[in-house]
Amino acid sequence: MITSAIIPKPLARLPWRLIFLVAGIATFGLIVLYSAAGGSIQPWAMKQAIVFTGFLGIAVGMSWMKETTIKAIAFPLYAVTLVMLIGVEALGFVSKGAQRWLDLGPIRLQPSEFMKPAIVLTLARFYELVPAAEIRKWRAIWPAMLLLGVPAFLILVQPDLGTCIMVMLCGVTVMFLAGLPWWLFAGPAAAVAVAAPIVYSMMHGYQRKRIDVFLDPESDPLGAGYHIAQSKIAIGSGGIWGKGFLHGSQSHLDYLPEGHTDFVFATMAEEWGLVGGILLICAFGAVIRWGMRVSQNSRTRFGQLAAAGLSATIFFYVSINLMMVMGLAPVVGVPLPLVSFGGSAVMTVMLCLGLLMALERQQRTVSRLA
């Protein structure tokens, strides 16, 4: 928030530090995309700039929403998104072996992206309605598991393992912070570990291949392991200071596949080095820290759970992508938000930030009235 006699109050009350920080990350992403295209704004940087500007405007507009309005739309938003996920199964557009989109004429909509913030708001609203004394009882557990399990299953069969994992992590985070007993999370995790061979056998062929390559990266260096091998080479060759802007050999000579989407961090690290990577991670850390502070300062249970869950959504995006490109986790197709080319992650993250800005504005309004 800034104070000035010239700037109108509605604009002065916006969280400008956060907006400048997010715009800085996105601008850095555009520079990386410009370099990945060989020094051209086409075909990625210009489109990404238009998409980001549009969703930034939507996020700023969302910041004027009241918390009561966000509560009121939580369950309807979940229901509409669930219906769209069912619609994907029946009428979805198929591309590259996956059925994830609804073809609406001028645009193709991926409903699973809306489910990430929707499941956070829905579970936060649900646990606000549950009395504190009831929180550890079965009646407070099974509805949440059903609310989370149904969309996760629909997304998994599309198939979209990365988005399914993201939705599960976002929902489980809210359930954990709501105060559910720890064994509820440890038990299923242990069961999955024991049943790992069965889970592995139920996976699609390309998913099993990703697990195989993750466990033994050298088993198929020219096939399924090619992406991660080239990603490690690109990151390592950048050294501390990087090779310099427009001088990345791995990305410019097309050794690094998907260097503008899922593996964009490797493209960046090759040219900007360890220093560039740390600065980018610190910038994301500052955004997540701001979100957790919104949760900490919230005076309502819904605000606390929703802000923490939305911040966790951004955290999981960043952490899973970084672990993926460094070979610390299987490749599951999770992009680096605001940096990777593509509108889906930008849309989800900006919706999360718009909701967080609305909750933060509500806190300041209540404080002044008090």
ZITA-V983457 format. One record per residue. N is the residue number from 1. RES is the residue in one small letter. SS is DSSP state (h for helix, s for strand, l for the rest). PHI is phi as a letter, one per 30 degrees, with the letter a starting at -180 (999 if undefined). D_LAST is the distance of its C-alpha to the last C-alpha in Angstrom with 1 decimal. Layout:
# ZITA-V983457
{{N	RES	SS	PHI	D_LAST} {N	RES	SS	PHI	D_LAST}}
This chain:
# ZITA-V983457
{{1	m	l	999	19.0} {2	i	l	b	21.0} {3	t	l	c	20.6} {4	s	l	a	23.5} {5	a	l	d	24.4} {6	i	l	d	27.0} {7	i	l	d	25.2} {8	p	l	e	23.3} {9	k	h	e	19.6} {10	p	h	e	19.9} {11	l	h	d	22.4} {12	a	h	d	20.8} {13	r	l	d	17.7} {14	l	l	d	20.2} {15	p	l	d	20.7} {16	w	h	d	23.9} {17	r	h	d	24.9} {18	l	h	d	25.1} {19	i	h	d	26.9} {20	f	h	d	29.4} {21	l	h	d	30.0} {22	v	h	d	30.7} {23	a	h	d	32.8} {24	g	h	d	34.7} {25	i	h	d	35.6} {26	a	h	d	36.7} {27	t	h	d	38.7} {28	f	h	d	40.4} {29	g	h	d	41.2} {30	l	h	d	42.9} {31	i	h	d	44.9} {32	v	h	d	46.1} {33	l	h	d	47.0} {34	y	h	d	48.8} {35	s	h	d	50.9} {36	a	h	d	51.5} {37	a	l	d	53.1} {38	g	l	i	55.5} {39	g	l	i	53.7} {40	s	l	b	52.8} {41	i	l	d	49.7} {42	q	l	c	51.6} {43	p	l	c	51.4} {44	w	l	c	48.0} {45	a	h	d	45.9} {46	m	h	d	45.8} {47	k	h	d	44.9} {48	q	h	d	42.2} {49	a	h	d	40.7} {50	i	h	d	40.6} {51	v	h	d	39.0} {52	f	h	d	36.3} {53	t	h	d	35.5} {54	g	h	d	35.2} {55	f	h	d	32.9} {56	l	h	d	30.7} {57	g	h	d	30.2} {58	i	h	d	29.4} {59	a	h	d	26.9} {60	v	h	d	25.1} {61	g	h	d	25.2} {62	m	h	d	23.8} {63	s	l	d	20.7} {64	w	l	d	19.4} {65	m	l	d	19.7} {66	k	l	d	16.8} {67	e	h	d	16.7} {68	t	h	d	17.8} {69	t	h	d	20.8} {70	i	h	d	21.7} {71	k	h	d	21.8} {72	a	h	d	23.9} {73	i	h	c	26.4} {74	a	h	e	26.8} {75	f	h	d	29.7} {76	p	h	d	31.4} {77	l	h	d	31.4} {78	y	h	d	33.0} {79	a	h	d	35.6} {80	v	h	d	36.5} {81	t	h	d	37.0} {82	l	h	d	39.1} {83	v	h	d	41.2} {84	m	h	d	41.8} {85	l	h	d	42.8} {86	i	h	d	45.3} {87	g	h	d	46.4} {88	v	h	d	47.1} {89	e	h	d	49.5} {90	a	h	c	51.3} {91	l	h	b	51.3} {92	g	l	d	49.9} {93	f	s	d	51.5} {94	v	s	c	53.6} {95	s	s	b	53.8} {96	k	l	h	55.3} {97	g	l	i	55.8} {98	a	s	b	52.2} {99	q	s	c	50.7} {100	r	s	b	47.1} {101	w	s	b	46.5} {102	l	s	c	46.4} {103	d	s	d	48.5} {104	l	l	c	46.7} {105	g	l	i	49.2} {106	p	l	d	47.7} {107	i	l	b	45.4} {108	r	s	c	45.8} {109	l	s	c	42.6} {110	q	l	c	42.1} {111	p	h	e	39.9} {112	s	h	d	39.7} {113	e	h	d	37.4} {114	f	h	d	34.8} {115	m	h	d	35.0} {116	k	h	d	33.4} {117	p	h	d	29.8} {118	a	h	d	30.6} {119	i	h	d	31.5} {120	v	h	d	28.4} {121	l	h	d	26.1} {122	t	h	d	28.4} {123	l	h	d	28.5} {124	a	h	d	24.7} {125	r	h	d	24.3} {126	f	h	d	27.2} {127	y	h	d	26.0} {128	e	h	d	22.5} {129	l	h	d	24.6} {130	v	l	d	26.8} {131	p	l	e	25.8} {132	a	h	e	25.6} {133	a	h	d	28.8} {134	e	h	c	30.7} {135	i	l	d	29.9} {136	r	l	c	33.3} {137	k	l	d	35.4} {138	w	h	e	37.8} {139	r	h	d	36.0} {140	a	h	c	33.0} {141	i	l	c	35.4} {142	w	h	d	38.1} {143	p	h	d	35.9} {144	a	h	d	34.2} {145	m	h	d	37.6} {146	l	h	d	38.9} {147	l	h	e	36.1} {148	l	h	d	36.8} {149	g	h	d	40.6} {150	v	h	d	41.6} {151	p	h	d	40.3} {152	a	h	d	41.4} {153	f	h	d	44.9} {154	l	h	d	45.1} {155	i	h	d	44.2} {156	l	h	d	46.6} {157	v	l	d	49.5} {158	q	l	d	49.0} {159	p	l	c	49.6} {160	d	l	b	46.6} {161	l	h	d	46.3} {162	g	h	d	43.8} {163	t	h	d	41.2} {164	c	h	e	41.9} {165	i	h	d	41.1} {166	m	h	d	37.9} {167	v	h	d	36.7} {168	m	h	d	37.7} {169	l	h	d	35.9} {170	c	h	d	32.6} {171	g	h	d	32.8} {172	v	h	d	33.9} {173	t	h	d	31.1} {174	v	h	d	28.5} {175	m	h	d	30.6} {176	f	h	d	31.0} {177	l	h	d	27.3} {178	a	l	d	26.7} {179	g	l	j	28.7} {180	l	l	d	32.2} {181	p	l	d	35.0} {182	w	l	d	36.6} {183	w	h	d	40.1} {184	l	h	d	39.0} {185	f	h	c	39.0} {186	a	h	d	41.8} {187	g	h	d	44.1} {188	p	h	d	44.3} {189	a	h	d	44.4} {190	a	h	d	47.4} {191	a	h	d	49.0} {192	v	h	d	48.8} {193	a	h	d	50.3} {194	v	h	d	53.2} {195	a	l	c	53.7} {196	a	h	e	53.5} {197	p	h	d	57.1} {198	i	h	d	56.5} {199	v	h	e	53.4} {200	y	h	d	55.4} {201	s	h	d	58.2} {202	m	h	d	55.9} {203	m	l	d	54.6} {204	h	l	d	56.0} {205	g	h	e	58.7} {206	y	h	d	56.7} {207	q	h	d	53.9} {208	r	h	d	56.5} {209	k	h	d	57.9} {210	r	h	d	54.5} {211	i	h	d	54.3} {212	d	h	e	57.9} {213	v	h	d	57.3} {214	f	h	d	54.1} {215	l	h	d	56.1} {216	d	l	b	59.2} {217	p	h	e	58.3} {218	e	h	d	62.0} {219	s	h	d	63.4} {220	d	h	b	63.2} {221	p	l	d	62.5} {222	l	l	c	63.9} {223	g	l	c	62.4} {224	a	l	d	59.2} {225	g	l	d	58.4} {226	y	h	d	59.0} {227	h	h	e	55.4} {228	i	h	d	54.1} {229	a	h	d	57.2} {230	q	h	d	56.7} {231	s	h	d	53.0} {232	k	h	d	53.7} {233	i	h	d	56.5} {234	a	h	d	54.2} {235	i	h	d	51.4} {236	g	h	d	53.9} {237	s	h	d	55.9} {238	g	h	d	52.9} {239	g	l	i	53.0} {240	i	l	d	50.4} {241	w	l	c	50.3} {242	g	l	i	51.6} {243	k	l	d	54.6} {244	g	l	j	52.8} {245	f	l	e	51.4} {246	l	l	i	53.9} {247	h	l	c	56.1} {248	g	l	d	55.2} {249	s	h	d	58.6} {250	q	h	e	57.5} {251	s	h	d	55.2} {252	h	h	d	57.4} {253	l	l	c	60.6} {254	d	l	i	59.0} {255	y	l	d	59.5} {256	l	l	c	55.8} {257	p	l	d	55.1} {258	e	l	h	51.8} {259	g	l	d	50.9} {260	h	l	c	48.5} {261	t	l	c	46.7} {262	d	l	d	46.4} {263	f	l	c	48.1} {264	v	h	d	46.5} {265	f	h	d	45.2} {266	a	h	d	48.9} {267	t	h	e	49.7} {268	m	h	d	47.0} {269	a	h	d	47.9} {270	e	h	d	51.6} {271	e	h	c	50.9} {272	w	h	c	47.8} {273	g	h	i	48.8} {274	l	h	d	46.8} {275	v	h	d	44.7} {276	g	h	d	43.6} {277	g	h	d	42.9} {278	i	h	d	40.7} {279	l	h	d	38.7} {280	l	h	d	38.1} {281	i	h	d	37.1} {282	c	h	d	34.7} {283	a	h	d	33.1} {284	f	h	d	32.6} {285	g	h	e	31.3} {286	a	h	d	28.6} {287	v	h	d	27.5} {288	i	h	d	27.5} {289	r	h	d	25.6} {290	w	h	d	22.9} {291	g	h	d	22.7} {292	m	h	d	22.6} {293	r	h	d	19.7} {294	v	h	e	17.8} {295	s	h	d	18.9} {296	q	h	d	18.0} {297	n	h	d	14.3} {298	s	l	d	14.0} {299	r	l	c	12.0} {300	t	l	c	14.7} {301	r	h	d	18.4} {302	f	h	d	19.5} {303	g	h	d	17.6} {304	q	h	d	19.0} {305	l	h	d	22.5} {306	a	h	d	22.6} {307	a	h	d	21.6} {308	a	h	d	24.0} {309	g	h	d	26.7} {310	l	h	d	26.5} {311	s	h	d	26.7} {312	a	h	d	29.6} {313	t	h	e	31.3} {314	i	h	d	31.5} {315	f	h	e	32.6} {316	f	h	d	35.4} {317	y	h	e	36.6} {318	v	h	d	37.1} {319	s	h	d	38.4} {320	i	h	d	40.9} {321	n	h	d	42.2} {322	l	h	d	42.7} {323	m	h	d	44.4} {324	m	h	d	46.5} {325	v	h	d	47.9} {326	m	l	c	48.6} {327	g	l	i	50.6} {328	l	l	c	48.2} {329	a	l	a	47.5} {330	p	l	d	49.6} {331	v	l	d	49.3} {332	v	l	b	47.1} {333	g	l	i	46.3} {334	v	l	c	42.7} {335	p	l	d	42.1} {336	l	l	d	40.1} {337	p	l	d	37.1} {338	l	l	i	36.9} {339	v	l	c	40.3} {340	s	l	d	42.7} {341	f	l	d	44.2} {342	g	l	k	43.0} {343	g	h	d	40.3} {344	s	h	d	39.3} {345	a	h	d	37.5} {346	v	h	d	35.9} {347	m	h	e	34.6} {348	t	h	d	33.3} {349	v	h	d	31.5} {350	m	h	d	30.0} {351	l	h	d	28.8} {352	c	h	d	27.1} {353	l	h	d	25.6} {354	g	h	d	24.4} {355	l	h	d	22.6} {356	l	h	d	21.1} {357	m	h	d	19.9} {358	a	h	d	18.3} {359	l	h	d	16.5} {360	e	h	d	15.5} {361	r	h	d	14.3} {362	q	h	d	12.2} {363	q	h	d	10.5} {364	r	h	d	9.8} {365	t	h	d	8.7} {366	v	h	d	6.1} {367	s	h	d	5.1} {368	r	h	d	5.4} {369	l	h	d	3.8} {370	a	l	d	0.0}}
